[in-house]
Amino acid sequence: MFRYQEVTLRPLEMEDIDTFYKWDADAELNILSGWTPRRSKARAQQFYEQHILESPKNLEIFSILVERRPIGYVQLALIDREEKR
């Protein structure tokens, strides 16, 4: 977990899934962010559960919280743990 003033970055938790699904289901947010088309709730839940429980070794996803409320998330991808970069 990383914290700076009122902003906290922490690994995804199961309690984040409902919030992230609301974002996934928001058509305007999808257009503005360039995300892929919306998923069903079951598919979104499966996707987030998989990343919470069995995260790929080359990917880390953190929830961004302000005053303990999720406002987004950030992904670090293509991590090479052997090369430490």
Secondary structure, 3 states (H helix, E strand, C coil): CEEECCEEEEECCHHHHHHHHHHHCCHHHHHHHCCCCCCCHHHHHHHHHHHHHCCCCCEEEEEEEECCEEEEEEEEECCCCCCCC
